[in-house]
Amino acid sequence: VCLDCEGNTQGSNCEECKPGFYRRPGSTLDHACAPCPCSNSTSTGTCRTGGSGSLVCEQCRPPYSGPLCDQCSAGFYRESGVCVPCDCSGNADPRGLDPLCHPDTGSCLRCINNTTGPRCQLCAPGFIGDALTHNCTRPATRLLSGPADPSPPKAPAPSRSSPTSSFTSVTLTYITTSRGFPEPNSTQAVLSSLSSPTDNTTSALTEVSWTQFNIIILAVIILVVLLLLGFVGGVYTYREYQNRKLNAPFWTIELKEDNISFSSYHDSIPNADVSGLLEDEASEVVPNGQLALTTQGNCYKA
């Protein structure tokens, strides 16, 4: 019997590996045993060599799985290095073959009971209620009809078209809250009512009146804009006129061409009255018809 076995071995001939150690495939008995790559927190720490020669941890602790016990079992996901249960608000079927939630994010993949959301905490579109209490249901649709007319129906006139019934849908919106998450609006068509031809006529008149009202409002707005533009243009024109009036010169000089005919002047000399040209002074007429003045002293009175 061998004593003081080395290389993490044991046995009478030191031919076995101690628990938590293994000998690589193909190694002889004189090779040392290596530690198993199995965590004591996820498995028992012991390992063995599989049929294909790969290393397998012998027993994984729940909720871990995989050849090396480094994966999360079904219904669990990894968070901060630890496998924690999937939180689907009780609205997921754990008996399915597919994973219950994403192994890394924890988002639920198979919501049931008409629910949706990362934790199946919301009612699916088209359903109302509270997903946390598993009562997401589709609202019932009721048909509301008016009171029955006791008089027998009258045949429609040939010239009139048969009345048509219009359907009016009423929408109800429910908002619920679960775990601090706002429930998205679930919109369902709940009520449908039949209206008479009179209602159709009233609706048509209402639509026409609203159209006319919108046209009138638009016309008023356009008129106001045009008036504002005209006012601004008038003010601008008046100010320009005032500026030009203030900047006008005090006096101006206008030059015109003098059209003087000397021939007509000379022709009029013989017929001119020369008696009053020099204030009672005698003037001498030259024989050639030219006006001749006396000496310079005769132009002034004593």
Residue frames relative to the residue before (quaternion, step in Angstrom):
aa qw qx qy qz dx dy dz
V 1.0000 0.0000 0.0000 0.0000 0.00 0.00 0.00
C 0.3692 -0.7331 0.5319 0.2082 3.54 -0.89 1.02
L 0.1831 -0.7640 0.6118 0.0919 3.51 -1.09 0.81
D 0.8297 0.1785 -0.1518 0.5067 3.57 -1.26 0.59
C 0.0360 0.8147 -0.5738 0.0749 3.56 0.66 1.15
E 0.2318 -0.7721 0.5814 0.1103 3.53 -1.07 0.78
G 0.7415 0.4128 -0.2979 0.4370 3.55 -1.34 0.14
N 0.5900 -0.6068 0.3591 0.3935 3.60 1.09 0.77
T 0.4772 0.6511 -0.4425 0.3905 3.56 1.03 0.84
Q 0.0883 -0.7662 0.6339 0.0574 3.52 -1.38 0.27
G 0.4951 0.6389 -0.4921 0.3233 3.55 -1.31 0.14
S 0.6843 -0.4938 0.3404 0.4148 3.52 -1.30 0.29
N 0.7821 0.2344 -0.1352 0.5614 3.56 1.10 -0.65
C 0.4873 -0.6790 0.4149 0.3597 3.60 1.30 0.40
E 0.3864 0.7480 -0.4554 0.2895 3.56 1.09 0.79
E 0.6898 0.4435 -0.2750 0.5018 3.61 1.24 -0.19
C 0.4375 -0.6632 0.5382 0.2813 3.55 -1.27 0.47
K 0.5303 -0.6173 0.4747 0.3351 3.52 -1.12 0.64
P 0.6278 -0.5136 0.3990 0.4277 3.65 -1.19 0.34
G 0.7614 0.3069 -0.2584 0.5093 3.55 -0.88 1.00
F 0.7060 0.3553 -0.2491 0.5597 3.60 1.30 0.10
Y 0.0975 -0.7846 0.6104 0.0471 3.54 -1.23 0.46
R 0.3438 -0.6999 0.5863 0.2196 3.53 -1.32 0.46
R 0.5044 -0.6801 0.4453 0.2911 3.57 -0.79 1.08
P 0.5765 -0.5965 0.4189 0.3693 3.58 -1.06 0.69
G 0.7856 0.2966 -0.2458 0.4842 3.56 -0.99 0.91
S 0.5549 0.6032 -0.4046 0.4056 3.58 1.26 -0.11
T 0.4497 -0.6736 0.5199 0.2716 3.55 -1.13 0.67
L 0.6866 -0.5098 0.3328 0.3973 3.54 -1.26 0.29
D 0.6502 0.5193 -0.3409 0.4374 3.58 1.12 -0.39
H 0.5365 0.5977 -0.4172 0.4253 3.63 1.29 0.05
A 0.5105 -0.6517 0.4708 0.3050 3.55 -1.10 0.74
C 0.4559 -0.6658 0.5220 0.2765 3.58 -1.24 0.53
A 0.3116 -0.7569 0.5520 0.1589 3.59 -1.00 0.93
P 0.5802 -0.5900 0.4194 0.3734 3.61 -1.13 0.56
C 0.4996 -0.6407 0.4941 0.3093 3.60 -1.11 0.70
P 0.3920 -0.7232 0.5142 0.2427 3.63 -0.97 0.81
C 0.4489 0.6726 -0.4557 0.3721 3.59 0.99 0.81
S 0.3863 -0.7311 0.5171 0.2210 3.56 -0.81 1.05
N 0.4863 -0.6692 0.4798 0.2924 3.55 -1.02 0.77
S 0.6376 0.5257 -0.3367 0.4513 3.61 1.21 -0.39
T 0.7466 0.3565 -0.2158 0.5186 3.60 1.15 -0.48
S 0.7902 0.1312 -0.0712 0.5945 3.62 1.23 -0.25
T 0.6630 -0.4884 0.3809 0.4205 3.53 -1.33 -0.09
G 0.5368 -0.6503 0.3889 0.3711 3.57 1.25 -0.19
T 0.6318 0.5101 -0.3440 0.4715 3.61 1.21 -0.19
C 0.0971 -0.7915 0.6024 0.0344 3.56 -1.19 0.55
R 0.1316 -0.7641 0.6263 0.0805 3.50 -1.37 0.22
T 0.4940 -0.6352 0.5018 0.3172 3.54 -1.28 0.26
G 0.3813 -0.7490 0.4989 0.2114 3.56 -0.74 1.07
G 0.7259 -0.4319 0.3085 0.4374 3.54 -1.35 0.02
S 0.7047 0.4396 -0.2687 0.4878 3.60 1.07 -0.65
G 0.6009 -0.5836 0.3526 0.4172 3.55 1.27 0.09
S 0.5545 0.5986 -0.4049 0.4127 3.60 1.25 -0.05
L 0.5098 -0.6583 0.4735 0.2873 3.52 -1.21 0.58
V 0.0515 -0.7960 0.6028 -0.0185 3.59 -0.92 0.96
C 0.4042 -0.6789 0.5551 0.2601 3.54 -1.01 0.88
E 0.5068 -0.7082 0.4012 0.2839 3.57 -0.79 1.01
Q 0.8230 -0.0244 0.0563 0.5648 3.64 0.80 -0.86
C 0.2299 -0.7777 0.5745 0.1110 3.58 -0.66 1.18
R 0.4059 -0.6771 0.5536 0.2651 3.52 -1.14 0.66
P 0.4930 -0.6377 0.4839 0.3407 3.61 -1.03 0.67
P 0.6616 -0.1904 -0.7195 -0.0911 1.60 -2.09 1.43
Y 0.3758 0.7331 -0.4864 0.2911 3.62 0.98 0.79
S 0.0361 -0.7783 0.6268 -0.0072 3.52 -1.25 0.56
G 0.5145 0.6342 -0.4794 0.3214 3.53 -1.34 -0.02
P 0.6783 -0.4986 0.3364 0.4221 3.61 -1.20 0.34
L 0.7813 0.2588 -0.1401 0.5505 3.59 1.04 -0.76
C 0.4759 -0.7001 0.4181 0.3294 3.58 1.28 0.38
D 0.4803 0.6676 -0.4330 0.3690 3.57 1.04 0.79
Q 0.6355 0.4877 -0.3327 0.4976 3.59 1.27 0.31
C 0.4805 -0.6553 0.5005 0.2986 3.55 -1.28 0.48
S 0.4893 -0.6572 0.4903 0.2971 3.55 -1.06 0.75
A 0.6876 -0.4584 0.3541 0.4379 3.57 -1.32 0.18
G 0.7654 0.3110 -0.2566 0.5015 3.57 -0.93 0.96
F 0.7094 0.3654 -0.2462 0.5501 3.60 1.29 0.11
Y 0.0912 -0.7664 0.6310 0.0784 3.56 -1.28 0.40
R 0.5221 -0.6599 0.4540 0.2930 3.54 -1.20 0.59
E 0.0686 0.7697 -0.6290 0.0853 3.54 -0.90 1.02
S 0.8317 -0.0547 -0.0339 0.5514 3.55 -0.60 1.24
G 0.7193 -0.4685 0.2463 0.4499 3.58 1.00 0.85
V 0.6882 0.4192 -0.2698 0.5271 3.60 1.27 0.03
C 0.4164 -0.6940 0.5287 0.2560 3.58 -1.06 0.77
V 0.0275 -0.7885 0.6136 -0.0323 3.56 -0.75 1.13
P 0.5973 -0.5903 0.3918 0.3759 3.62 -1.12 0.56
C 0.5236 -0.6054 0.5007 0.3296 3.55 -1.23 0.58
D 0.2203 -0.7691 0.5894 0.1119 3.56 -0.95 0.93
C 0.0969 0.8095 -0.5671 0.1174 3.57 -0.23 1.30
S 0.5280 -0.6762 0.3854 0.3397 3.58 1.19 0.56
G 0.6281 -0.5599 0.3333 0.4254 3.57 1.14 0.52
N 0.6095 0.5583 -0.3461 0.4439 3.57 1.26 0.23
A 0.6102 0.4899 -0.3832 0.4906 3.58 0.96 0.86
D 0.3941 -0.7206 0.5264 0.2199 3.56 -1.06 0.79
P 0.2681 -0.8010 0.5120 0.1559 3.62 -0.40 1.14
R 0.6107 0.5878 -0.3565 0.3930 3.62 1.21 -0.18
G 0.4950 0.6710 -0.4326 0.3428 3.58 1.21 -0.01
L 0.5697 -0.6009 0.4407 0.3466 3.53 -1.29 0.33
D 0.6507 0.5088 -0.3209 0.4634 3.58 1.07 -0.64
P 0.6269 -0.5359 0.3887 0.4108 3.61 -1.16 0.45
L 0.5186 -0.6519 0.4624 0.3037 3.53 -1.08 0.76
C 0.7876 -0.0098 0.0354 0.6151 3.57 1.06 -0.79
H 0.6543 -0.5034 0.3803 0.4170 3.54 -1.28 0.26
P 0.4765 -0.7162 0.4183 0.2917 3.64 -0.71 0.97
D 0.7312 0.4037 -0.2483 0.4905 3.62 1.15 -0.36
T 0.7808 0.3292 -0.1758 0.5011 3.62 0.90 -0.87
G 0.4100 -0.7274 0.4653 0.2938 3.60 1.12 -0.52
S 0.4305 0.6946 -0.4766 0.3241 3.62 1.22 0.12
C 0.4653 -0.6977 0.4722 0.2714 3.55 -0.84 1.01
L 0.2619 -0.7975 0.5346 0.0987 3.55 -0.96 0.98
R 0.7919 0.2372 -0.1179 0.5503 3.63 1.12 -0.43
C 0.0151 0.8163 -0.5745 0.0578 3.57 0.42 1.24
I 0.1196 -0.7705 0.6239 0.0538 3.57 -1.07 0.80
N 0.7249 0.4454 -0.3188 0.4177 3.56 -1.36 -0.20
N 0.6052 -0.6002 0.3476 0.3907 3.60 1.07 0.78
T 0.4889 0.6501 -0.4293 0.3924 3.57 1.01 0.84
T 0.0864 -0.7659 0.6346 0.0571 3.53 -1.36 0.25
G 0.4994 0.6491 -0.4807 0.3135 3.56 -1.32 0.06
P 0.6547 -0.5283 0.3579 0.4051 3.61 -1.20 0.34
R 0.7637 0.2523 -0.1621 0.5716 3.59 1.20 -0.46
C 0.4654 -0.6842 0.4258 0.3660 3.60 1.30 0.31
Q 0.3947 0.7499 -0.4370 0.3014 3.53 1.14 0.73
L 0.6885 0.4386 -0.2714 0.5098 3.59 1.28 0.02
C 0.4882 -0.6262 0.5147 0.3234 3.53 -1.21 0.55
A 0.5171 -0.6473 0.4647 0.3125 3.56 -1.00 0.81
P 0.6338 -0.5239 0.3864 0.4178 3.62 -1.17 0.42
G 0.7563 0.3235 -0.2734 0.4987 3.55 -0.90 0.98
F 0.7093 0.3707 -0.2459 0.5468 3.59 1.30 0.02
I 0.1815 -0.7667 0.6091 0.0908 3.54 -1.21 0.60
G 0.4898 0.6436 -0.4953 0.3170 3.52 -1.27 0.42
D 0.5453 -0.5812 0.4861 0.3586 3.54 -1.29 -0.46
A 0.3609 -0.7620 0.4966 0.2064 3.56 -0.54 1.18
L 0.6284 0.5582 -0.3486 0.4146 3.60 1.06 -0.61
T 0.7234 0.3640 -0.2397 0.5355 3.58 1.18 -0.43
H 0.4695 -0.7265 0.4069 0.2938 3.57 1.32 0.36
N 0.5538 0.5977 -0.4130 0.4067 3.60 0.89 0.88
C 0.2532 0.7477 -0.5656 0.2387 3.58 0.89 0.91
T 0.0702 0.8105 -0.5712 0.1091 3.57 -0.42 1.21
R 0.4924 -0.6267 0.5130 0.3188 3.52 -1.29 0.43
P 0.4455 -0.7061 0.4691 0.2879 3.60 -0.74 0.98
A 0.4721 -0.6657 0.5053 0.2806 3.53 -1.14 0.74
T 0.3147 -0.7358 0.5748 0.1707 3.55 -1.16 0.70
R 0.1079 -0.7957 0.5953 0.0300 3.53 -0.75 1.11
L 0.2978 -0.7375 0.5837 0.1632 3.53 -1.11 0.78
L 0.1558 -0.8007 0.5755 0.0582 3.55 -0.49 1.23
S 0.0655 -0.7972 0.6001 0.0055 3.56 -0.73 1.07
G 0.5451 -0.6268 0.4531 0.3237 3.56 -1.18 0.56
P 0.6828 -0.4697 0.3453 0.4405 3.60 -1.28 0.15
A 0.5321 -0.6447 0.4533 0.3094 3.53 -1.09 0.79
D 0.3854 -0.7101 0.5462 0.2212 3.56 -1.05 0.80
P 0.3564 -0.7654 0.4842 0.2294 3.66 -0.49 1.12
S 0.6201 0.5511 -0.3653 0.4222 3.60 1.08 -0.54
P 0.5517 -0.6145 0.4330 0.3612 3.61 -1.06 0.64
P 0.5525 -0.6200 0.4289 0.3556 3.57 -1.03 0.63
K 0.3395 -0.7367 0.5552 0.1838 3.53 -1.09 0.78
A 0.5034 -0.6410 0.4853 0.3164 3.51 -1.09 0.73
P 0.4696 -0.6810 0.4718 0.3053 3.60 -0.86 0.80
A 0.5579 -0.6064 0.4531 0.3402 3.56 -1.14 0.70
P 0.5768 -0.6143 0.4009 0.3595 3.61 -1.03 0.70
S 0.6942 0.4996 -0.2908 0.4289 3.57 1.01 -0.79
R 0.6851 0.4550 -0.2805 0.4949 3.57 1.22 -0.34
S 0.4587 -0.6601 0.5214 0.2862 3.49 -1.10 0.67
S 0.5856 -0.5900 0.4202 0.3638 3.53 -1.14 0.62
P 0.4979 -0.6657 0.4566 0.3169 3.58 -0.91 0.86
T 0.2544 -0.7508 0.5945 0.1345 3.49 -1.09 0.78
S 0.3806 -0.7213 0.5397 0.2090 3.50 -1.12 0.73
S 0.1993 -0.7714 0.5953 0.1045 3.51 -0.95 0.89
F 0.3077 -0.7505 0.5649 0.1512 3.50 -1.05 0.87
T 0.1406 -0.7775 0.6102 0.0584 3.53 -0.93 0.96
S 0.2008 -0.7911 0.5710 0.0886 3.55 -0.70 1.08
V 0.1760 -0.7610 0.6185 0.0856 3.53 -1.00 0.90
T 0.2185 -0.7997 0.5531 0.0823 3.54 -0.75 1.06
L 0.1292 -0.7701 0.6220 0.0582 3.54 -0.94 0.96
T 0.1464 -0.7893 0.5944 0.0466 3.55 -0.96 0.87
Y 0.1169 -0.7811 0.6123 0.0369 3.52 -0.88 1.00
I 0.0939 -0.7727 0.6263 0.0425 3.58 -1.00 0.81
T 0.0152 -0.7961 0.6043 -0.0297 3.55 -0.68 1.10
T 0.2493 -0.7574 0.5893 0.1296 3.51 -1.23 0.44
S 0.0152 0.7935 -0.6073 0.0366 3.54 -0.94 0.90
R 0.8565 -0.0397 -0.0152 0.5144 3.52 -0.79 1.07
G 0.7150 -0.4560 0.2604 0.4615 3.54 0.97 0.76
F 0.6004 0.5339 -0.3752 0.4623 3.60 1.24 -0.08
P 0.3937 -0.7167 0.5118 0.2634 3.63 -0.75 0.93
E 0.4118 -0.7015 0.5291 0.2416 3.52 -0.95 0.94
P 0.4244 -0.6924 0.5015 0.2982 3.65 -0.75 0.84
N 0.6106 -0.5757 0.4052 0.3627 3.50 -1.17 0.64
S 0.1489 -0.7641 0.6230 0.0762 3.54 -0.86 1.01
T 0.1134 -0.8203 0.5606 0.0051 3.52 -0.45 1.24
Q 0.0384 0.7932 -0.6045 0.0629 3.51 -0.79 1.03
A 0.4090 -0.6605 0.5639 0.2802 3.53 -1.14 0.66
V 0.1319 -0.8508 0.5080 0.0255 3.59 -0.34 1.26
L 0.8212 0.1797 -0.0596 0.5383 3.55 0.77 -1.02
S 0.0253 -0.7579 0.6515 0.0237 3.54 -1.11 0.70
S 0.0553 -0.8165 0.5744 -0.0173 3.56 -0.69 1.06
L 0.3710 -0.7020 0.5681 0.2161 3.52 -1.20 0.69
S 0.1406 -0.7883 0.5953 0.0670 3.56 -0.88 0.93
S 0.5180 -0.6562 0.4650 0.2913 3.55 -1.17 0.69
P 0.6801 -0.4645 0.3519 0.4448 3.62 -1.27 0.14
T 0.5853 0.5705 -0.3805 0.4326 3.60 1.12 -0.58
D 0.6332 0.5171 -0.3251 0.4754 3.57 1.03 -0.80
N 0.6281 0.5310 -0.3425 0.4541 3.58 1.02 -0.77
T 0.6577 0.5057 -0.3129 0.4625 3.58 0.95 -0.89
T 0.6503 0.5138 -0.3165 0.4615 3.57 0.96 -0.87
S 0.6460 0.5177 -0.3179 0.4622 3.56 1.00 -0.84
A 0.6508 0.5101 -0.3203 0.4621 3.58 0.99 -0.85
L 0.6523 0.5047 -0.3191 0.4668 3.59 0.98 -0.86
T 0.6311 0.5324 -0.3351 0.4539 3.55 1.04 -0.78
E 0.6560 0.5043 -0.3166 0.4638 3.56 0.96 -0.85
V 0.6511 0.5078 -0.3213 0.4637 3.59 0.97 -0.85
S 0.6637 0.5018 -0.3182 0.4543 3.59 0.91 -0.89
W 0.6415 0.5049 -0.3325 0.4723 3.58 0.98 -0.73
T 0.6337 0.5208 -0.3376 0.4617 3.59 1.01 -0.72
Q 0.6627 0.4895 -0.3076 0.4760 3.57 0.93 -0.88
F 0.6306 0.5351 -0.3349 0.4515 3.56 0.99 -0.79
N 0.6576 0.5006 -0.3131 0.4680 3.58 0.94 -0.85
I 0.6411 0.5166 -0.3304 0.4615 3.60 1.01 -0.79
I 0.6475 0.5169 -0.3225 0.4577 3.59 0.97 -0.85
I 0.6451 0.5150 -0.3238 0.4625 3.57 0.93 -0.88
L 0.6574 0.5058 -0.3141 0.4618 3.59 0.94 -0.86
A 0.6521 0.5094 -0.3199 0.4615 3.60 0.99 -0.82
V 0.6394 0.5201 -0.3294 0.4605 3.59 0.99 -0.80
I 0.6461 0.5169 -0.3247 0.4583 3.57 0.95 -0.85
I 0.6584 0.5004 -0.3172 0.4642 3.60 0.92 -0.89
L 0.6477 0.5209 -0.3209 0.4541 3.61 0.98 -0.85
V 0.6461 0.5129 -0.3215 0.4649 3.59 0.95 -0.84
V 0.6480 0.5129 -0.3229 0.4612 3.58 0.97 -0.84
L 0.6576 0.5034 -0.3155 0.4633 3.60 0.95 -0.84
L 0.6408 0.5152 -0.3276 0.4654 3.60 1.00 -0.80
L 0.6434 0.5116 -0.3244 0.4680 3.57 0.96 -0.80
L 0.6544 0.5022 -0.3189 0.4667 3.58 0.94 -0.84
G 0.6526 0.5077 -0.3189 0.4633 3.61 0.99 -0.80
F 0.6454 0.5185 -0.3211 0.4598 3.57 0.99 -0.82
V 0.6589 0.4974 -0.3092 0.4721 3.56 0.92 -0.89
G 0.6539 0.5054 -0.3217 0.4621 3.61 0.97 -0.79
G 0.6485 0.5186 -0.3232 0.4539 3.60 1.00 -0.78
V 0.6469 0.5084 -0.3170 0.4717 3.56 0.97 -0.88
Y 0.6586 0.5073 -0.3186 0.4555 3.57 0.92 -0.85
T 0.6583 0.5056 -0.3141 0.4608 3.62 0.94 -0.86
Y 0.6515 0.5139 -0.3196 0.4575 3.60 0.96 -0.83
R 0.6642 0.4934 -0.3123 0.4667 3.58 0.91 -0.84
E 0.6349 0.5132 -0.3386 0.4680 3.60 1.00 -0.69
Y 0.6387 0.5181 -0.3263 0.4659 3.57 1.02 -0.78
Q 0.6575 0.5029 -0.3155 0.4639 3.59 0.93 -0.85
N 0.6506 0.5134 -0.3260 0.4548 3.58 0.95 -0.82
R 0.6656 0.4855 -0.3130 0.4725 3.60 0.92 -0.78
K 0.6425 0.5232 -0.3253 0.4557 3.58 1.04 -0.73
L 0.6703 0.4857 -0.2982 0.4752 3.59 0.98 -0.78
N 0.7186 0.4431 -0.2547 0.4716 3.57 1.01 -0.70
A 0.4550 0.6877 -0.4601 0.3292 3.64 1.23 0.04
P 0.5100 -0.6539 0.4497 0.3317 3.73 -0.97 0.69
F 0.5941 -0.5942 0.4212 0.3416 3.55 -1.23 0.65
W 0.7858 -0.0326 0.0299 0.6169 3.62 1.01 -0.76
T 0.1993 -0.7726 0.5962 0.0892 3.48 -1.24 0.57
I 0.2774 -0.7288 0.6026 0.1696 3.54 -1.24 0.49
E 0.1067 -0.7911 0.6016 0.0296 3.52 -0.78 1.05
L 0.2100 -0.7823 0.5803 0.0852 3.55 -0.71 1.10
K 0.0395 -0.7916 0.6096 -0.0129 3.52 -0.86 1.02
E 0.5054 -0.6441 0.4862 0.3054 3.57 -1.18 0.54
D 0.3156 -0.7509 0.5554 0.1674 3.58 -0.87 1.03
N 0.1347 -0.7814 0.6076 0.0463 3.53 -0.66 1.13
I 0.0801 0.8122 -0.5651 0.1206 3.58 0.12 1.32
S 0.1877 -0.7737 0.5986 0.0891 3.58 -0.86 0.99
F 0.2772 -0.7871 0.5321 0.1432 3.55 -0.34 1.25
S 0.5945 0.5732 -0.3774 0.4191 3.59 1.06 -0.56
S 0.6647 0.4853 -0.3109 0.4754 3.58 0.95 -0.81
Y 0.6135 0.5503 -0.3525 0.4433 3.56 1.10 -0.69
H 0.6889 0.4676 -0.2887 0.4726 3.59 0.84 -0.92
D 0.6384 0.5338 -0.3390 0.4388 3.59 1.01 -0.66
S 0.6954 0.4762 -0.2782 0.4607 3.58 1.14 -0.63
I 0.4975 0.6821 -0.4267 0.3243 3.62 1.20 -0.27
P 0.6804 0.4916 -0.3386 0.4252 3.69 0.71 -0.85
N 0.7192 0.4351 -0.2553 0.4778 3.58 1.08 -0.63
A 0.5037 0.6707 -0.4240 0.3415 3.62 1.23 -0.04
D 0.4068 -0.6774 0.5569 0.2558 3.57 -1.21 0.62
V 0.1325 -0.8362 0.5313 0.0300 3.53 -0.34 1.23
S 0.4452 0.7197 -0.4514 0.2829 3.54 1.19 0.06
G 0.7693 0.3580 -0.2008 0.4895 3.57 0.98 -0.66
L 0.4028 0.7323 -0.4815 0.2640 3.62 1.07 0.24
L 0.8142 0.1721 -0.0693 0.5501 3.60 0.93 -0.86
E 0.6066 -0.6296 0.3810 0.3007 3.63 0.36 1.15
D 0.8140 -0.3178 0.1495 0.4627 3.53 0.05 1.27
E 0.5233 0.6030 -0.4414 0.4094 3.56 1.19 0.29
A 0.4914 -0.6698 0.4723 0.2946 3.49 -1.03 0.75
S 0.1565 -0.7740 0.6094 0.0713 3.49 -1.02 0.84
E 0.3112 -0.7542 0.5574 0.1537 3.43 -1.05 0.76
V 0.2558 -0.7652 0.5759 0.1323 3.48 -0.82 1.04
V 0.3828 -0.7186 0.5415 0.2094 3.46 -0.82 1.03
P 0.5889 -0.6160 0.3778 0.3619 3.55 -0.92 0.70
N 0.6791 0.5001 -0.3199 0.4317 3.61 1.04 -0.55
G 0.6275 -0.5651 0.3300 0.4219 3.58 1.28 0.21
Q 0.5561 0.5916 -0.4069 0.4187 3.64 1.22 0.07
L 0.4539 -0.6698 0.5211 0.2715 3.55 -1.18 0.70
A 0.0736 -0.7978 0.5983 0.0141 3.56 -0.74 1.06
L 0.2910 -0.7557 0.5682 0.1463 3.55 -0.93 0.98
T 0.5267 -0.6092 0.4888 0.3354 3.52 -1.20 0.44
T 0.7629 -0.3459 0.2579 0.4816 3.51 -1.24 -0.23
Q 0.6784 -0.5204 0.3431 0.3889 3.53 -1.29 0.41
G 0.6411 0.5448 -0.3459 0.4154 3.55 1.03 -0.59
N 0.6195 0.5559 -0.3499 0.4298 3.56 1.13 -0.44
C 0.5764 0.6062 -0.3810 0.3938 3.61 1.19 -0.23
Y 0.7394 0.3531 -0.2057 0.5351 3.58 1.13 -0.32
K 0.3943 -0.7026 0.5401 0.2431 3.55 -1.07 0.66
A 0.5361 -0.6264 0.4568 0.3341 3.48 -1.22 0.65
